[in-house]
Amino acid sequence: MAQIVIMGAGVAGHAAATILGDAIGAEHKIIVVAPNSHWNYIPSNVWVGTGTMKKEEVLFPLRPIYEQVNVDFRQAKAISIHPEGKEESDTPFITVEYVDPDRQGETEEIPYDYLINATGPKLNFAKTPGLGDENGIGEHTVSICSADHATHAHQRLDEMLERARSTKQKVLIGTSDGTCTCQGAAFEYILNVEQKARKMGVRDNVEIKWISNEPYIGDFGMDGLHLGVAGYAISSKLFGESLFAERGIHWITDAHVSKVEEGRLEYELIDGTMHEESFDFAMLIPQFTGVGLKAYDKAGEEITDELFMPNGFMKVDADYTPKSYEEWKAGDWPVTYQNPSYKNIFAAGIAFAPPHPISEPRKSPNGTPITPAPPRTGMPSATIAEAVAHSIISLLRDGESAKLTTASMAEMGALCVASAAVGWKAGQGVSFTVYPIVKDYDKYPGTGRDTLRTFGSIGLYGHWLKTALHYMFIYKAKVKPGWKIIPG
Ligand SMILES: Cc1cc2nc3c(=O)[nH]c(=O)nc-3n(C[C@H](O)[C@H](O)[C@H](O)COP(=O)(O)OP(=O)(O)OC[C@H]3O[C@@H](n4cnc5c(N)ncnc54)[C@H](O)[C@@H]3O)c2cc1C
C-alpha cells in the first residue's frame, strides 16, 4: 500500500484528493494536510464582498466529504519536506503542525511515497507596508481573497456607502505590489461595487478609481488578449477601458503601491515618479508568494533552494534558465509538474513556479518591478491537479514505465466569467475563453493565440453562467452523484 500526501485543500488539492480517493483510496492511503477545515469556492468571494452572498454560501466542511472518498484529512499546516528521509530511515516525510482544535500545536512527521504540493499562495500583505496583518484584516484596506476577508470587506463597504448618503466618498480598488496577479478578481469587485453604489442611489457621491500594476486595463498578467468578435480581433484593453468609461470609473495603471496609511496610499509609476491617492474605502489584492515551506536533506541540511524558486513556488519540469523576453517560448512551461530532483514530488495549482511572466517584464528607473505575475486561475489549477493525480495513479500501476499525464498552460484553454453586475434581470457577466493561456507565437503568429478559440462578450447570460458555475463547482466539490462528469 502506498501513501500519497497532498498538502493543501483548495481548488487544486481538493481536485487531486477527490480523484485519488475515489480511484485508489480503498487500496492506498490518501492523506490531505491543510489548515482550513472548510473548502472555499473562492470566485464567489467577490459576491460575499458586496453582500450579494453570505459567507456560508461559499464554504462547506471538508471532513465529511473526505470520509466519503476514503481520504484521511489532517487539519494541519505543512512546515517542511524531507525528500530523502533522515539518518535512521530513507522514507521521505513532511512535518506538520496541527491547527485542529483537538490537536492544536501538536507536530507530526507524515511519511509519503508520493507528495503533491497544492498549497496555493501566501497572501503576502506584509510586502506592502500598511496593507494588513498576516490575517489580511487590514486597518486601512480590505481584501476579498478569503471568505473571512470578504465578509469584513462587505461590512466596511456598507459603512462607506451609508456615509455616501451625506458626504462624498472615494473608492480605490485594484492591486498593491508591482508584481501582483489576480487582477481579474479586483476587476469583478470594482464593477460590482459600482453597481451597488448605483442601486443604493449614492453613485453621484462616490468617486471610483482603479489602480493596478498592469500596463493597461485588461492585461490580466497574460499580456492581454485579443478576442475574436465578428471576424475581428478586439483587444482586452479596448474592452476593459470601455467597461470602465461607461461606468464612470477612472483608472491608474503601471502602478506599484509602496505604502498604505489611514485614508491614503503612495504609489510609484513605471516612469519612476511618486504619487499619492486618498481613499475612504480600498480593496487591494496582496502580492502572492509561495507559502514558505522548507526542505531538508537526509543529514538535516537545508535544501529549500533545490525544491523551490526564491519566490517560494516549487520547481517543476519547466525551463527556468534565465532568458530575455524575446527568447521565451511556450515550451518553457511545465507539462507534468514533477519536481526535477525528486520524481515522487509534484506541484499543482498556484504552488508551482512559472518559468517567467507572460506579460513583458518592466522595471521603473528606480529598479521597482512593475509586471503582473501570470494568472493561475481555478480552471488550470484544477486541470493540472487532475493530471498530477492521474500521473500518480499510472506510476503506482506501471512503475517506471508509467506515462505521465500532461497539462501545459501553453496547450490549455481557460473559460473565464467575470461578474460585472448582479441580478436575474440586471446582471451582467463578461465571459471569455482564451486559448492557449500562455501565448505561443510559433503556432499562432500575430496575437499569440487562436482567435477562433479566444472570444468573448458581455451580457446577462454571463451573469447566469457565473451563477450556474457557482452551484455546479460546489456540487462537484461535494462529490455529489455524477460529480465526475462535471469538468474541472
Ligand atoms: C477573490 C478571488 C476571486 C477569484 N475568482 C476566480 C474566478 O472567477 N475564476 C477562476 O478561475 N479563478 C478565480 N480565482 C483564482 C482561484 O481562486 C485560484 O486559481 C485557485 O484558488 C488556485 O487553487 P490552489 O489550489 O492553487 O490554491 P488555493 O485554492 O488557494 O488553495 C491552497 C490550499 O493550500 C492550503 N495551505 C496553505 N498553506 C499550507 C501549508 N503550509 N500546508 C498545507 N496546506 C496549506 C490552503 O489552506 C488551501 O487549502 C480567484 C481568486 C480570488 C482571490
The ligand as a Tripos MOL2 file, in Angstrom:
@<TRIPOS>MOLECULE
LIG
   53    58     1     0     0
SMALL
NO_CHARGES

@<TRIPOS>ATOM
      1 C1        -11.2230   36.8440   -4.9070 C.3       1 LIG1
      2 C2        -10.7720   35.8400   -5.9170 C.ar      1 LIG1
      3 C3        -11.5980   35.5560   -6.9850 C.ar      1 LIG1
      4 C4        -11.2160   34.6170   -7.9300 C.ar      1 LIG1
      5 N1        -12.0450   34.3600   -8.9670 N.ar      1 LIG1
      6 C5        -11.7210   33.4100   -9.8500 C.ar      1 LIG1
      7 C6        -12.6160   33.0980  -10.9160 C.ar      1 LIG1
      8 O1        -13.6670   33.7070  -11.0650 O.2       1 LIG1
      9 N2        -12.2560   32.1100  -11.7450 N.ar      1 LIG1
     10 C7        -11.1080   31.4170  -11.6050 C.ar      1 LIG1
     11 O2        -10.8480   30.5020  -12.3910 O.2       1 LIG1
     12 N3        -10.2290   31.7030  -10.6230 N.ar      1 LIG1
     13 C8        -10.5120   32.6740   -9.7440 C.ar      1 LIG1
     14 N4         -9.6460   32.9760   -8.7400 N.ar      1 LIG1
     15 C9         -8.3990   32.2160   -8.6410 C.3       1 LIG1
     16 C10        -8.6020   30.8670   -7.9510 C.3       1 LIG1
     17 O3         -9.1680   31.0780   -6.6940 O.3       1 LIG1
     18 C11        -7.2380   30.1810   -7.8340 C.3       1 LIG1
     19 O4         -6.7930   29.8890   -9.1240 O.3       1 LIG1
     20 C12        -7.3200   28.8650   -7.1000 C.3       1 LIG1
     21 O5         -7.8530   29.0230   -5.8120 O.3       1 LIG1
     22 C13        -5.9220   28.2600   -7.0130 C.3       1 LIG1
     23 O6         -6.0080   26.9990   -6.4580 O.3       1 LIG1
     24 P1         -4.8770   26.4260   -5.4950 P.3       1 LIG1
     25 O7         -5.3640   25.1140   -5.0490 O.co2     1 LIG1
     26 O8         -3.5760   26.5180   -6.1620 O.co2     1 LIG1
     27 O9         -4.8200   27.4370   -4.2710 O.3       1 LIG1
     28 P2         -5.9270   27.6510   -3.1490 P.3       1 LIG1
     29 O10        -7.2830   27.4010   -3.6880 O.co2     1 LIG1
     30 O11        -5.6260   28.9740   -2.5420 O.co2     1 LIG1
     31 O12        -5.6230   26.5000   -2.0820 O.3       1 LIG1
     32 C14        -4.4380   26.4610   -1.3290 C.3       1 LIG1
     33 C15        -4.6340   25.4820   -0.1950 C.3       1 LIG1
     34 O13        -3.3940   25.2680    0.4840 O.3       1 LIG1
     35 C16        -3.6110   25.4080    1.8780 C.3       1 LIG1
     36 N5         -2.3330   25.7330    2.5120 N.ar      1 LIG1
     37 C17        -1.7110   26.9220    2.6090 C.ar      1 LIG1
     38 N6         -0.5560   26.7870    3.2860 N.ar      1 LIG1
     39 C18        -0.4560   25.4780    3.6090 C.ar      1 LIG1
     40 C19         0.5040   24.7130    4.3110 C.ar      1 LIG1
     41 N7          1.6130   25.2550    4.8170 N.pl3     1 LIG1
     42 N8          0.2680   23.3780    4.4750 N.ar      1 LIG1
     43 C20        -0.8400   22.7890    3.9720 C.ar      1 LIG1
     44 N9         -1.7780   23.4770    3.3020 N.ar      1 LIG1
     45 C21        -1.5860   24.8000    3.1210 C.ar      1 LIG1
     46 C22        -4.6830   26.4790    1.9730 C.3       1 LIG1
     47 O14        -5.2590   26.4990    3.2560 O.3       1 LIG1
     48 C23        -5.6200   25.9570    0.8750 C.3       1 LIG1
     49 O15        -6.3480   24.8520    1.3520 O.3       1 LIG1
     50 C24        -9.9770   33.9450   -7.7990 C.ar      1 LIG1
     51 C25        -9.1310   34.2540   -6.7340 C.ar      1 LIG1
     52 C26        -9.5140   35.1960   -5.8070 C.ar      1 LIG1
     53 C27        -8.5880   35.5190   -4.6600 C.3       1 LIG1
@<TRIPOS>BOND
     1     1     2 1
     2     2     3 ar
     3     2    52 ar
     4     3     4 ar
     5     4     5 ar
     6     4    50 ar
     7     5     6 ar
     8     6     7 ar
     9     6    13 1
    10     7     8 2
    11     7     9 ar
    12     9    10 ar
    13    10    11 2
    14    10    12 ar
    15    12    13 ar
    16    13    14 ar
    17    14    15 1
    18    14    50 ar
    19    15    16 1
    20    16    17 1
    21    16    18 1
    22    18    19 1
    23    18    20 1
    24    20    21 1
    25    20    22 1
    26    22    23 1
    27    23    24 1
    28    24    25 2
    29    24    26 1
    30    24    27 1
    31    27    28 1
    32    28    29 2
    33    28    30 1
    34    28    31 1
    35    31    32 1
    36    32    33 1
    37    33    34 1
    38    33    48 1
    39    34    35 1
    40    35    36 1
    41    35    46 1
    42    36    37 ar
    43    36    45 ar
    44    37    38 ar
    45    38    39 ar
    46    39    40 ar
    47    39    45 ar
    48    40    41 1
    49    40    42 ar
    50    42    43 ar
    51    43    44 ar
    52    44    45 ar
    53    46    47 1
    54    46    48 1
    55    48    49 1
    56    50    51 ar
    57    51    52 ar
    58    52    53 1
@<TRIPOS>SUBSTRUCTURE
     1 LIG1         1 GROUP 0 **** ****
